[in-house]
Amino acid sequence: MEQHSLTWTIIDRTAEKLGVSDAARKKWRSRRVPWEWRVKIAEELKTSGITVSLADFDDVEASPGRLAA
């Protein structure tokens, strides 16, 4: 599996696929991704062959503002 750098674009697209609302995803940019969603997103990415650790979410800079297009 490929080790991948986690970005807001990847988080947004995966969370949207999992049914997370736009409002919740926007809040994550300043409040961070909740642990339960980190697990779900990491598991979803793993099914696509992308490996991220739960700690990788802490390395994504807080970025209030627009969602990834």
C-alpha positions, 0 to 999 in steps of 0.5 A: 500500500502507498503511504500518502500525505494527508491533505484537506482535499483528501479529507473533504472528498473522503468525508463527503463520500461517507456522508459528512455534511459540508457544515461539519467538514468546514468546522473540522478545518478549525476544530480538527477531525473528530477521532471517530471520523479519523478512523472511518476516513482512514479505513475508507482510504485504506480500501483505496490503497492509501495508508494514513495513520490517525496521527497524520490528521494532526499534521494537517494544518488548520485551515478555516475557509472553503471546502476542497473543490 
